[in-house]
């Protein structure tokens, strides 16, 4: 599983001479965007069933954790 993360397949193709460095970087960027889109789709589905509170600042995170622990 460790070699199935984003970028490993693309760099392997680069190392095997199947892609240029520029193509490899573009492929990794596209794979990252695709993964982020799948995550957002999953979160939207979860949000319909369970409320999700997005944490956007460290101070908000600290407050939420403090409230949770008390």
Long-range contacts (C-beta under 8 A, 24 or more apart in sequence): 6-31, 6-32, 6-35, 7-31
